């Protein structure tokens, strides 16, 4: 199994010149290869966690799968659920939300003592 060939195929999924049947068959084959790689690098608990993430947030699952496949050759053993959570934090860290807090100045006219009618 050649990981680099599979990775390059995953990157070039968008060929528009193919017939729809051939394209569907190629996508199914790539999906099978992707699942094989994920089964090799993840423990069963991590695979279950990845599938649960996909139910709630499919786009995060796709990003996580791509990140795992790209770095598949770097792992010496299967990744557990804790390792998967670390990768998920990396994916979510890229989409960090900006929070804006507005603090208003108080003046002498803004005292709460004057509100007692």
N, C-alpha and C positions, 0 to 999 in steps of 0.2 A: 504494500500500500504506500503510495507516494503522496505525502502530505502537501508538498509544494504544488503538485499538479492539481490536487483537489482545491487548494486555496486559490489558485489562479482561475479555476473553473467557477468558483463561487464569486469571484470578483467580476467575471465577465458573463453574468447571467442575462444581461439585457440585449442579446442579439435579436434584432427585429426581422432579419431576412429568412428565418426558418419557418417551416410550416407549423401550424398550431399543434398537430399531433406529435411531431418530432420534438418540438419545444417542450411539450408536456412530459414526454418520455425522458428528455434530458433533465428536466427539473426534478422528476421523480428519482432518477438515478443519483443526482447530486444530493437530494434530500436523504437518500439511503446512505450515501458515503458520509454525509455530515453526521448522521445518527451513529454510524459505526465509529467515527472518530470520538464523538462525545461519550459513547459507551466505553471506549478505551481509556479516556482520560478522567472520567468522573466515576465516583462510587455510586451505588444505587440510591443512597440517600440524597446525594447531590443532584442526581438526575431527576428524582422526584421533586426536589425543591425547584429545579429549573423549570419543570413542567407546570408547577403551581404558579410560578412567576408569569409564565406564558398565558395562563388563564386570565390573570388580572391585567397584565401589561405586556401584550405581545411584542411591542416595539422594543421594550427593554430586553425581552428574551432574545430577540434577533441580534441586538447589539452584543449581548453577553455571549451568545453562541459564536459570533464572528470573532470576538476578542479571544475566546478560549481556543478556537481553531487556529487562529494566527499564531498563538503562543504554545501550540500543542507539543512541539518538539523540545520545549524547555523543561518539561516536567519529568522528574525521575520516578514518580509514583502517582497513583491516582489521587485526584483532588477530592477532598471531603466537602461536607456542607459548609464548614467554616471558611475554607478557601474560596468557595463559590460566593459566599457573602462578601468577602474582601473584593472580589472582582465586581460584584454588584455595586459596592460602594464606589468603585472607580468609575463605573458607568454612570451612576447617579451624580457623582462629583462633577462630571463634565457638564451636567445640566443644572448646575446650582442656581437656585432662584435668588433674585435680588429682592431684598426686603427694604422698604423705605419707611422710616419713622419720622413723623413730623412733630417737632416740639414747638409749642407756641410760647411767645413771650408773655409774661404776666405783667400787667401794669397796676397802678394803684387803684384803678377803677374796677379791677377784676376780683376784688376781695369777696369771699363767700359770706362775710358777715352782713352785707347789705341785702342779701336775698331773703331775709326773714321779714315777711310782711305781716 
